[in-house]
Amino acid sequence: MENINTDHGTIGRCPDNRMDRHAWVLESHDKDIQRIEKQVEVLSSSLTTIAETLTQIKYFCVGALSLLVLNAFGITETIKAILLK
């Protein structure tokens, strides 16, 4: 068994002496790709949650701004007068 030296450092011992260096590196890359794909799924889920939260904040701000505009024109007073009749 031998250590496989790559540009990224030593990746470990080859468990099977019959396996050549390229197959060993390819297997290592496959494991790295699988790990990265899992991380992408987690990050994608996190980004979706962040986007949903930002959408809620946006609509909260739109509602607050609308209320301020209605107060500036006195429409809320008119609505109160109509509802309290």
C-alpha positions, 0 to 999 in steps of 0.5 A: 500500500502506498500514499497517493500524492496529489496537487492537494496533498496526500490523500491516503493509502491505496487499499488495493495494490491492484488499483492504479493511481488514477482510479484511486484519485477518481474515487476520491474526487467522486466522494468530494463531489458527493459531499459538495452536492450535499452542501449545495442542498443545505445551502439551497434550502437556507437561501430559500428560507432567507428569501421567504423571510425577506419577502415577509419583511417586504410586505410588512414594510409595504403595509406600514407605508400604506398605513402612513399614506392613508393617515396622511390623507385622513382616509383612516379617519373617514373609515373610522367615522363610517364604521362607528356610525 
